Amino acid sequence: MTDDRVDAAVVGYTVRLAHELGLRVVAEGVEDAEVYRALRDTGCDAIQGNFISAALPADEVGAFVAKKPETARP
């Protein structure tokens, strides 16, 4: 979405539609800061992907969120 204005438009419209329907939007597969910022600026509610953390075993998630609350929610 950061390299293609059509992709950016589709993401933006999708986020707005979801919000109009009362839904929260979670973006998956966020790999870098540029995409993270673009999604945050578009109004995406949450993200997941390697930019935040590689996949974790379930028993490590709580400690990760407690340690890095600023990255748990964009």
Steps between C-alpha positions, in 0.01 A plus 500: 500500500793736545618462142168498317230765533228257389598258776503789749152605387364146539643476851366843595151427369498160670595650836236771469232248397583276794479795739165609353377147570622524858787258449861520614774445242807282559769505231698180467849449363641843585872472434647850525463847652386661175198271468431529873488881477281490189252266668498707819438816298217325314327424830577131533418391855770238553777325316686174518807380323876478524533877541352459848633152577572166344248231589511413870394194694173566682667495841732790400234740367398642837858588591555661160194722530586594859855590397411695183150645538574783254549249216207279590256756358587751230 
